[in-house]
Amino acid sequence: MRSPDEARATAVRPARAIPAKPSLDGVEERWSTVWRDEQTYRFDRTVDRERVYSIDTPPPTVSGSLHVGHVFSYTHTDLIARYQRMRGREVFYPMGFDDNGLPTERRVQNYYGVRCDPSVPYDPEFVPPAKPGKDQVPISRRNFVELCEKLTIEDEKGFEDLWRRLGLSVDWTHTYATIDARSRAVAQRAFLHNLARGNAYLSEAPTLWDVTFRTAVAQAELEDRERPGAYHTLGFAKSSGDGEVIIETTRPELLAACVALVAHPEDARYQALFGKTVRTPLFGVEVPVVAHRLADPEKGSGIAMICTFGDLTDVIWWRELNLPARAVIGRDGRLLADPPAAVDSAAGRAAYAELAGKTVHAAKTRIVELLQESGALKGEPRPISHPVKFYEKGDRPLEIVSTRQWYLRNGGRDEELRAALRARGGQLNWHPPHMRVRYENWVDGLNGDWLVSRQRFFGVPFPLWYPLDADGEPRYDAPIVAAEATLPVDPSTDIPPGYTAEQRGVPGGFEGDPDVMDTWATSSLTPQIAAGWIDDPDLFAKVFPMNLRPQAHEIIRTWLFSTVVRSHEEHDCLPWSDAAISGWILDPDRKKMSKSKGNVVTPMGLLEEHGSDAVRYWAASGRPGTDTAFDVGQMKIGRRLAIKILNASRFALGIAAGADLAAGGAAGADAVFAGHALGDAAAEATAAAVTEPLDRALLATLADVVDQATVAFDGYDYARALEVTESFFWTFCDDYVELVKGRAYGGSGEAGAASAQATLAVALSTLLRLFAPCLPFVTEEVWSWWQAGSVHRARWPQAPELRKLAESAPARQLEVVGTVLSAVRRAKSEAKVSMKAEVASSRVTAEPDVLALLEPVAADLRNAGSIAELALVAGTGEIAVAVDLVPKPAAV
């Protein structure tokens, strides 16, 4: 295969003929093909590290469909990539696909009509049902994973087609999937390093649990959803026999799991109860009354029951007060068959038998009935609405069950590590800066380490086995780790060193770790995966740490933070220098667009209807970190701009054709500004050609625009860069081109015409390059009419070189003459005559310094306005323009 430089060297396309009727039709297909064939965006790994700009591109989840929010945010990344490339950086811009975890499992189950059952043996001849039925077919884990891999490959092709249509300047020779061999090896290697450093540990503890998917859930994957509930008022009998203690609870079904009552240590109502005991209704279990600072005196009766476990506060109380555990809810979300050992009375066991095996909802209904019958329920339940914790991908409230899980230290229980990770956030350049607060709030609010194991199937396995003792019980304290040279491994099928296949699952043998890693445990390593940490040390040294992490603000707590954690522990540095945070897309009602709300828009239809440049224009108008409304009107404006670039460029090049485009004149201008080195003589010839005051004023103004656009792009404010460029472009089209049209055609002599022609060429070359990051298709189209190579490999405009041509001309001059020309046009419009109508005379009254700017360009102004006599009169205040039109001939 040709190297990128070899491909680009052969990509000197001959200039195409300027079309008689320029059109946007087909530009996406034409230029996407050319960029692919010429390897326009391929990363050149031979350059020095200092020239590299590397991007940790977000890998989209391929189990779903792309929506307009993806188009919005991925365009932002591409704007920066294209700008940095034109600034002379070699851009490492890979693309990944996030294809492991629950979303893919669910899609495969529904698509093929299968479900994973690890107890089913592998069938190498398995073929999924041609027409999935109502009942899913159980298949082995290996068969299931093979179907996942097959379907994600097809999904990835569709994603690539859309990204190419959008014009992302991705290097498609650098792609990865979060479940491919490299990703698995990277995730397993990083885990083994964490284990060796003591940053990974196995623990049996209360765990947030999704009863539908039957898997553990991490803190970062939680979301609160408002749900209806009810307070139930219960009476606990005092063990002393002198009355009851009244508590309120929303979860009476957990009464058998109650281990204590708790009140605030300063609550005077319960001071006499601390250290005493009470008996639970129905079950008659004696539990202590304890004090803890987290008890809220204002909530309910001010005293609450601690159950193991109803919520995360129960876990804190249980741990800090050293209370016993009495589990009643199983992993399937149903109450366990047997009551806790503390429920030892016949009456208590009979009451529990009424609940055993029921779902949480059914158990709640039944226990309320039992409490009412016993008289322990005081009054009727009081309806409320309250936040309930859900797994972000789940449909049922989470429970807390005790399970054995793998954890990574993340500062949740280590103040020194927490402080170090908080400091990392301060070292990172945030765009916009206020997003740093979200990171810090997350770090400060961590209440536990990162739970990274999942009880699922399609994910990266833990590279571990456990020896079995003489009774066949696993020794979790002595895991057998895989050798790094063997990664990736699957302990469910691979054999650990020193054992044979026959020893799997037998006493004295071994068993593989059955779990897979949380998807974020792999996605947190995207810099290492993309950069070749495990298998390409030369590339890794060139691109890591990376320059940019672009991402949405809602996953600062997950993706960004977890990536910082992994890099801090593994490399003792940040994974990137900058983070660019995008906002949400809002529908016309200012609500976030999401698939769950049913208000998303399919992007391919938008691209086909409005054109990719138009959609990119809308996306580029949204500033970093700012929520942006979905606005077809803005896309229509973008399309009109693209069409205007076509037509204005054709017109300007037609005028500039009065000069020799092959050498000198405009070509000399291109030599200076497009980076095609034709030598100092051509540059000097161009500078000598720009002689007229108005032409120099235009270039002075354009130099200011280049400065502003450059500063904006350097600050990741692509919206501002587009704004200043577009504003100047319309001034260029509406004012400057009209002002110099007559002179450019030779109306004021050879020198004046040459100056206008050279300036038009310089301005057009500069404008195309300023627009190129935002509107890549139309700018490449126009560039091809008169330039070799790609505009996207051309040099970013340089303001000092424009100012050298301007020779200290006052940039304000263009604004002043534009103001007068606008006044003349307005007078014609109000008189309802043609813009070409003659003006008998025009009187301009202005401050002397303004007149000094107008006098050198008076000839251009008279020509553009068809003004016979132009009087410049000294005065005070703002510019005043009086227009005397040539009267229409009387009707005969």
SERO-832416 format. One record per residue (C-alpha): x, y, z. Coordinates in steps of 0.05 Angstrom, whole numbers, padded with zeros to 5 digits, always signed. Layout:
N
XYZ
...
END
This chain:
892
+00000+00000+00000
+00024+00070-00015
+00046+00114+00042
+00003+00176+00056
+00056+00221+00027
+00061+00179-00036
-00014+00181-00045
-00016+00256-00035
+00042+00266-00083
+00001+00233-00138
-00061+00272-00118
-00043+00335-00157
-00108+00338-00194
-00111+00382-00256
-00157+00441-00247
-00227+00425-00269
-00265+00471-00316
-00307+00522-00279
-00378+00498-00290
-00428+00544-00325
-00480+00527-00272
-00447+00505-00207
-00488+00457-00165
-00483+00420-00099
-00513+00358-00129
-00468+00298-00121
-00411+00334-00085
-00413+00288-00025
-00407+00224-00066
-00353+00254-00111
-00307+00281-00058
-00317+00224-00008
-00292+00177-00062
-00233+00222-00079
-00213+00230-00006
-00215+00155+00003
-00176+00139-00060
-00123+00193-00048
-00118+00178+00027
-00126+00251+00040
-00135+00242+00115
-00089+00184+00129
-00043+00194+00188
+00031+00198+00171
+00066+00163+00228
+00136+00183+00202
+00129+00254+00228
+00161+00279+00292
+00120+00276+00357
+00117+00352+00360
+00076+00354+00296
+00023+00304+00318
-00047+00323+00340
-00084+00262+00366
-00158+00253+00381
-00190+00203+00427
-00253+00197+00384
-00316+00173+00420
-00334+00102+00397
-00410+00103+00383
-00452+00045+00408
-00465+00004+00346
-00524-00034+00376
-00567+00028+00366
-00578+00075+00308
-00542+00141+00299
-00585+00202+00311
-00578+00276+00298
-00543+00285+00365
-00485+00243+00339
-00482+00286+00276
-00480+00348+00319
-00424+00327+00366
-00381+00288+00316
-00381+00347+00269
-00351+00389+00325
-00293+00340+00331
-00283+00341+00256
-00280+00417+00255
-00221+00415+00302
-00187+00358+00265
-00191+00395+00198
-00167+00460+00229
-00107+00427+00262
-00089+00391+00197
-00089+00458+00160
-00045+00487+00215
+00009+00438+00195
-00005+00383+00247
-00008+00310+00227
-00075+00290+00256
-00086+00222+00287
-00161+00215+00280
-00183+00142+00290
-00254+00115+00295
-00277+00063+00344
-00342+00025+00354
-00369+00008+00422
-00400-00060+00412
-00397-00098+00477
-00444-00099+00536
-00519-00100+00548
-00543-00059+00488
-00511-00108+00439
-00536-00168+00478
-00608-00142+00475
-00603-00126+00401
-00575-00196+00385
-00629-00230+00426
-00684-00192+00390
-00652-00196+00321
-00637-00271+00321
-00688-00296+00372
-00636-00327+00418
-00614-00321+00490
-00548-00339+00523
-00547-00399+00569
-00475-00415+00593
-00496-00486+00611
-00510-00503+00538
-00450-00534+00501
-00419-00499+00441
-00448-00519+00374
-00400-00502+00316
-00456-00516+00266
-00507-00471+00299
-00550-00429+00253
-00600-00379+00284
-00673-00386+00267
-00692-00358+00199
-00753-00326+00231
-00745-00311+00305
-00804-00339+00345
-00837-00316+00408
-00792-00361+00451
-00717-00347+00447
-00672-00406+00432
-00620-00420+00487
-00549-00423+00460
-00479-00428+00489
-00440-00367+00509
-00391-00378+00453
-00447-00384+00401
-00479-00322+00430
-00414-00282+00426
-00404-00304+00354
-00473-00276+00336
-00456-00211+00372
-00393-00204+00331
-00428-00220+00266
-00483-00169+00276
-00438-00113+00300
-00395-00119+00238
-00456-00105+00195
-00476-00046+00240
-00406-00016+00235
-00410-00014+00159
-00473+00028+00163
-00441+00075+00212
-00381+00085+00168
-00425+00101+00108
-00460+00156+00147
-00395+00185+00175
-00366+00188+00105
-00429+00222+00079
-00423+00273+00135
-00351+00287+00114
-00314+00265+00177
-00239+00268+00161
-00227+00203+00199
-00168+00159+00181
-00206+00096+00164
-00143+00054+00167
-00144+00065+00243
-00207+00034+00270
-00222-00011+00329
-00281-00044+00364
-00285-00049+00439
-00294-00124+00435
-00239-00139+00383
-00176-00177+00402
-00134-00115+00413
-00187-00083+00458
-00195-00147+00499
-00119-00154+00507
-00112-00081+00528
-00169-00086+00579
-00142-00151+00608
-00071-00125+00611
-00093-00061+00647
-00133-00103+00696
-00074-00148+00711
-00031-00087+00724
-00085-00059+00770
-00087-00126+00807
-00011-00127+00814
-00011-00056+00842
-00066-00072+00891
-00115-00025+00856
-00162-00083+00837
-00194-00126+00890
-00249-00178+00899
-00300-00166+00953
-00367-00194+00975
-00410-00135+00994
-00477-00101+00984
-00484-00088+00910
-00533-00047+00868
-00568-00100+00827
-00612-00098+00766
-00663-00155+00774
-00681-00156+00700
-00611-00164+00672
-00587-00198+00736
-00523-00160+00739
-00487-00112+00785
-00490-00038+00769
-00438+00016+00784
-00451+00084+00816
-00437+00119+00751
-00492+00080+00715
-00548+00103+00762
-00604+00151+00748
-00660+00175+00792
-00730+00170+00764
-00791+00200+00798
-00839+00145+00818
-00903+00141+00859
-00897+00109+00928
-00929+00112+00997
-00909+00121+01069
-00932+00065+01114
-00936+00081+01188
-00916+00021+01231
-00914+00009+01305
-00853-00027+01335
-00867-00054+01405
-00817-00032+01458
-00783-00092+01490
-00797-00060+01558
-00871-00070+01543
-00890+00004+01554
-00916+00024+01486
-00894+00030+01413
-00844+00067+01371
-00876+00095+01308
-00836+00095+01243
-00853+00110+01171
-00827+00070+01112
-00837+00065+01037
-00813-00007+01036
-00854-00049+01085
-00837-00112+01044
-00766-00108+01074
-00791-00113+01146
-00761-00182+01154
-00693-00152+01136
-00697-00099+01191
-00635-00099+01235
-00644-00034+01275
-00682+00031+01283
-00641+00095+01275
-00650+00168+01297
-00605+00229+01297
-00561+00231+01360
-00587+00300+01378
-00661+00285+01369
-00690+00295+01439
-00750+00251+01424
-00708+00188+01421
-00652+00200+01471
-00683+00152+01522
-00689+00097+01469
-00616+00095+01446
-00585+00030+01471
-00654-00002+01481
-00689-00052+01435
-00756-00059+01400
-00791-00117+01365
-00809-00117+01291
-00883-00125+01274
-00905-00193+01247
-00836-00225+01255
-00822-00209+01328
-00747-00199+01318
-00713-00157+01372
-00672-00100+01341
-00632-00043+01374
-00647+00031+01370
-00583+00066+01348
-00560+00137+01333
-00528+00162+01269
-00516+00231+01239
-00550+00213+01173
-00618+00203+01205
-00663+00262+01186
-00705+00288+01244
-00750+00324+01194
-00766+00262+01153
-00828+00224+01174
-00828+00211+01248
-00753+00224+01252
-00736+00151+01265
-00727+00100+01210
-00716+00026+01203
-00649+00000+01176
-00659-00058+01128
-00606-00098+01093
-00615-00069+01044
-00667-00018+01022
-00623+00037+00996
-00552+00063+00997
-00561+00098+01064
-00579+00030+01094
-00511+00005+01069
-00475+00063+01103
-00512+00052+01168
-00500-00023+01164
-00425-00014+01152
-00411+00042+01202
-00454+00014+01258
-00429-00057+01248
-00498-00087+01241
-00516-00158+01219
-00540-00174+01148
-00609-00205+01137
-00620-00212+01063
-00692-00224+01038
-00688-00206+00964
-00654-00252+00914
-00619-00237+00848
-00684-00249+00811
-00720-00193+00848
-00763-00241+00888
-00764-00253+00962
-00721-00312+00982
-00752-00378+00998
-00727-00379+01070
-00730-00323+01121
-00668-00295+01155
-00644-00338+01214
-00666-00284+01263
-00738-00297+01245
-00743-00358+01289
-00813-00357+01317
-00869-00399+01288
-00912-00337+01278
-00855-00300+01244
-00839-00358+01197
-00913-00365+01180
-00917-00291+01163
-00855-00297+01119
-00883-00357+01083
-00938-00311+01057
-00883-00270+01022
-00832-00322+00999
-00823-00325+00924
-00864-00263+00909
-00839-00203+00869
-00824-00141+00909
-00889-00110+00885
-00931-00170+00903
-00896-00178+00970
-00910-00105+00987
-00984-00114+00973
-00988-00177+01016
-00948-00151+01076
-00991-00088+01079
-01052-00134+01085
-01018-00174+01140
-00998-00110+01177
-01069-00084+01173
-01096-00149+01200
-01047-00148+01258
-01060-00076+01276
-00987-00057+01266
-01004-00011+01207
-01028+00055+01233
-01079+00087+01187
-01078+00085+01111
-01014+00089+01069
-00999+00162+01051
-00984+00170+00975
-00921+00206+00955
-00876+00216+00894
-00803+00205+00905
-00738+00191+00866
-00721+00118+00857
-00654+00092+00832
-00652+00055+00766
-00598+00026+00722
-00594+00075+00664
-00612+00019+00615
-00662-00016+00661
-00737-00014+00670
-00745-00037+00742
-00719-00004+00806
-00652-00029+00831
-00646-00073+00891
-00585-00082+00937
-00561-00153+00945
-00496-00181+00972
-00452-00209+00917
-00378-00222+00903
-00352-00170+00854
-00288-00140+00826
-00272-00067+00844
-00221-00016+00820
-00198+00037+00868
-00223+00106+00845
-00216+00150+00905
-00285+00134+00933
-00253+00105+00996
-00183+00135+00992
-00177+00210+01005
-00106+00213+00979
-00126+00182+00912
-00189+00225+00910
-00146+00288+00918
-00098+00265+00863
-00155+00252+00815
-00186+00319+00832
-00120+00352+00817
-00118+00317+00749
-00182+00352+00732
-00149+00418+00747
-00092+00402+00699
-00139+00388+00642
-00158+00444+00594
-00235+00446+00593
-00275+00474+00535
-00317+00507+00561
-00281+00518+00627
-00342+00513+00672
-00349+00438+00655
-00292+00425+00703
-00341+00436+00761
-00381+00374+00739
-00318+00332+00743
-00300+00359+00812
-00370+00349+00838
-00369+00277+00816
-00302+00263+00848
-00323+00297+00912
-00388+00257+00914
-00359+00187+00905
-00382+00140+00960
-00347+00076+00939
-00297+00045+00892
-00313+00028+00820
-00350-00038+00812
-00325-00065+00746
-00352-00137+00742
-00417-00154+00707
-00456-00219+00706
-00466-00217+00631
-00439-00253+00569
-00416-00206+00513
-00358-00169+00544
-00285-00174+00562
-00274-00232+00610
-00231-00226+00671
-00165-00262+00654
-00168-00305+00717
-00182-00375+00742
-00192-00399+00813
-00163-00464+00841
-00215-00510+00871
-00202-00541+00939
-00215-00613+00959
-00289-00598+00966
-00293-00565+00898
-00299-00495+00928
-00262-00439+00892
-00205-00405+00929
-00220-00333+00912
-00160-00310+00953
-00111-00345+00906
-00130-00327+00834
-00090-00356+00776
-00073-00299+00729
-00062-00304+00655
+00007-00289+00626
+00008-00224+00588
+00038-00258+00527
-00026-00301+00521
-00076-00244+00522
-00132-00241+00504
-00158-00302+00540
-00227-00329+00555
-00225-00368+00621
-00291-00403+00603
-00255-00441+00548
-00180-00429+00557
-00139-00471+00606
-00095-00438+00660
-00021-00455+00664
-00007-00520+00701
-00075-00551+00689
-00110-00594+00638
-00179-00588+00607
-00202-00649+00648
-00190-00611+00713
-00243-00558+00698
-00297-00557+00752
-00271-00617+00792
-00243-00617+00864
-00169-00600+00861
-00178-00570+00793
-00199-00500+00771
-00257-00457+00747
-00255-00394+00705
-00279-00327+00730
-00351-00326+00702
-00359-00250+00697
-00342-00198+00645
-00318-00127+00654
-00363-00066+00656
-00364-00033+00587
-00332+00029+00617
-00274-00014+00641
-00257-00023+00567
-00280+00045+00541
-00238+00079+00595
-00178+00052+00556
-00196+00080+00487
-00131+00122+00484
-00090+00059+00497
-00131+00017+00448
-00129+00066+00391
-00056+00085+00402
-00029+00013+00402
-00006+00010+00475
-00002-00066+00474
+00025-00080+00405
+00052-00016+00372
+00100+00020+00418
+00125+00067+00363
+00054+00092+00348
+00039+00097+00423
+00100+00141+00434
+00077+00186+00377
+00005+00198+00398
-00001+00187+00473
-00017+00226+00515
-00068+00250+00465
-00088+00322+00452
-00164+00319+00452
-00221+00282+00484
-00287+00305+00453
-00350+00281+00489
-00419+00297+00517
-00426+00330+00585
-00470+00276+00615
-00414+00224+00612
-00361+00266+00647
-00375+00223+00708
-00367+00158+00670
-00324+00160+00608
-00280+00221+00622
-00269+00206+00696
-00256+00132+00686
-00206+00146+00631
-00169+00195+00677
-00168+00141+00731
-00137+00089+00685
-00085+00135+00657
-00067+00163+00725
-00054+00093+00752
-00021+00064+00691
+00019+00123+00663
+00019+00175+00718
-00008+00228+00671
-00071+00255+00640
-00093+00216+00578
-00102+00281+00539
-00088+00355+00547
-00157+00382+00527
-00229+00361+00535
-00282+00391+00488
-00352+00381+00516
-00413+00383+00472
-00483+00400+00493
-00549+00365+00479
-00595+00372+00420
-00663+00399+00440
-00727+00390+00402
-00771+00451+00384
-00801+00447+00454
-00732+00453+00485
-00732+00381+00509
-00671+00336+00501
-00675+00291+00440
-00671+00217+00458
-00695+00151+00431
-00734+00138+00495
-00774+00202+00485
-00787+00185+00412
-00766+00254+00387
-00701+00237+00351
-00687+00252+00278
-00653+00202+00231
-00591+00237+00204
-00585+00205+00134
-00651+00236+00113
-00626+00304+00135
-00561+00297+00097
-00597+00277+00034
-00649+00332+00039
-00606+00391+00058
-00535+00369+00040
-00479+00351+00087
-00449+00421+00088
-00516+00451+00108
-00524+00402+00166
-00451+00414+00187
-00465+00489+00185
-00521+00481+00235
-00477+00437+00279
-00418+00485+00275
-00463+00542+00299
-00470+00507+00368
-00417+00529+00416
-00380+00479+00461
-00420+00456+00521
-00483+00492+00499
-00549+00457+00487
-00573+00472+00416
-00642+00469+00386
-00653+00424+00326
-00665+00477+00272
-00680+00460+00199
-00682+00535+00186
-00609+00540+00205
-00593+00483+00157
-00629+00520+00101
-00585+00581+00116
-00525+00536+00112
-00547+00509+00044
-00557+00580+00017
-00487+00597+00041
-00458+00537+00005
-00494+00556-00059
-00470+00628-00052
-00398+00603-00044
-00406+00566-00110
-00435+00624-00148
-00392+00679-00117
-00330+00638-00130
-00348+00626-00202
-00361+00701-00210
-00297+00721-00175
-00255+00672-00215
-00288+00697-00279
-00265+00767-00262
-00197+00744-00240
-00190+00708-00306
-00170+00775-00334
-00103+00758-00302
-00064+00697-00322
-00085+00643-00273
-00028+00598-00295
+00028+00644-00270
+00035+00709-00232
-00029+00747-00213
-00078+00701-00178
-00031+00641-00182
+00022+00682-00147
-00028+00698-00094
-00042+00624-00086
+00032+00611-00080
+00034+00655-00019
-00031+00636+00014
-00046+00564-00005
+00022+00537+00011
+00039+00516-00060
+00111+00541-00063
+00123+00575-00130
+00181+00617-00104
+00192+00687-00078
+00186+00718-00147
+00113+00698-00154
+00098+00723-00084
+00132+00790-00099
+00094+00795-00164
+00028+00787-00127
+00047+00839-00075
+00066+00887-00130
-00001+00876-00164
-00043+00898-00104
-00037+00973-00111
-00106+01003-00100
-00130+01030-00032
-00196+00992-00030
-00160+00926-00047
-00111+00936+00008
-00167+00955+00056
-00202+00890+00040
-00139+00850+00054
-00128+00888+00119
-00199+00871+00141
-00189+00799+00119
-00126+00795+00161
-00167+00814+00222
-00217+00760+00205
-00161+00708+00200
-00135+00730+00267
-00204+00724+00299
-00219+00657+00267
-00151+00629+00288
-00158+00652+00360
-00228+00622+00362
-00207+00555+00334
-00147+00553+00381
-00197+00562+00437
-00242+00507+00409
-00296+00560+00393
-00310+00537+00322
-00378+00573+00323
-00343+00640+00331
-00294+00623+00275
-00352+00608+00228
-00389+00670+00250
-00333+00719+00234
-00316+00685+00169
-00388+00684+00145
-00398+00757+00164
-00337+00778+00123
-00358+00734+00065
-00424+00770+00057
-00388+00837+00060
-00340+00811+00007
-00398+00790-00038
-00446+00847-00027
-00397+00905-00023
-00327+00891-00046
-00343+00851-00109
-00393+00904-00131
-00345+00960-00116
-00287+00932-00157
-00327+00897-00212
-00319+00954-00262
-00245+00964-00247
-00230+00890-00249
-00258+00886-00319
-00207+00939-00340
-00249+01002-00330
-00195+01043-00296
-00132+01020-00331
-00087+00960-00329
-00058+00971-00260
-00126+00980-00227
-00153+00918-00260
-00092+00876-00241
-00098+00899-00169
-00172+00879-00165
-00159+00812-00199
-00102+00794-00153
-00141+00815-00092
-00202+00773-00113
-00157+00713-00121
-00123+00723-00053
-00190+00735-00018
-00223+00674-00049
-00164+00629-00033
-00166+00654+00039
-00241+00648+00047
-00243+00577+00020
-00192+00556+00072
-00228+00592+00128
-00293+00557+00109
-00260+00489+00095
-00266+00458+00166
-00341+00474+00169
-00361+00464+00096
-00312+00413+00068
-00350+00391+00006
-00366+00459-00026
-00297+00486-00011
-00263+00425-00041
-00308+00432-00102
-00289+00505-00114
-00216+00492-00098
-00213+00440-00152
-00233+00491-00205
-00167+00527-00199
-00120+00492-00151
-00081+00427-00148
-00088+00380-00089
-00139+00386-00033
-00159+00449+00004
-00159+00406+00067
-00084+00396+00060
-00072+00469+00043
-00041+00516+00094
-00086+00555+00141
-00086+00629+00122
-00033+00673+00154
-00054+00743+00176
+00017+00773+00174
+00023+00756+00101
-00044+00789+00086
-00022+00851+00124
+00042+00854+00084
+00000+00858+00021
-00046+00910+00053
+00014+00955+00069
-00018+00985+00132
-00083+01002+00097
-00138+01021+00146
-00187+00962+00152
-00242+01011+00170
-00240+01038+00099
-00279+00979+00073
-00333+00989+00127
-00340+01063+00112
-00347+01055+00037
-00396+00998+00048
-00439+01043+00092
-00444+01095+00036
-00458+01043-00017
-00513+01013+00026
-00545+01082+00034
-00545+01092-00042
-00576+01023-00052
-00629+01038+00001
-00648+01102-00035
-00657+01064-00100
-00697+01010-00066
-00744+01061-00034
-00752+01094-00102
-00767+01026-00131
-00715+01031-00186
-00662+00982-00209
-00596+00978-00172
-00565+00996-00238
-00604+01061-00242
-00562+01123-00249
-00552+01173-00192
-00546+01244-00214
-00510+01264-00152
-00495+01241-00082
-00473+01283-00023
-00435+01249+00034
-00428+01288+00099
-00381+01260+00150
-00324+01274+00198
-00258+01294+00164
-00224+01228+00183
-00281+01190+00149
-00276+01233+00087
-00202+01218+00085
-00219+01145+00079
-00272+01156+00026
-00232+01201-00020
-00181+01149-00045
-00238+01100-00063
-00286+01151-00092
-00277+01124-00162
-00297+01053-00141
-00357+01081-00103
-00381+01122-00163
-00374+01062-00209
-00410+01014-00163
-00467+01062-00148
-00472+01091-00220
-00462+01160-00188
-00449+01216-00236
-00427+01267-00184
-00401+01251-00114
-00391+01307-00064
-00353+01295+00001
-00371+01348+00052
-00340+01357+00121
-00389+01354+00179
-00400+01324+00248
-00434+01262+00273
-00450+01199+00236
-00444+01191+00161
-00503+01223+00124
-00516+01207+00051
-00562+01247+00005
-00580+01216-00062
-00609+01251-00122
-00633+01200-00173
-00636+01215-00247
-00710+01227-00260
-00747+01176-00302
-00765+01200-00372
-00836+01225-00376
-00886+01176-00406
-00906+01193-00477
END
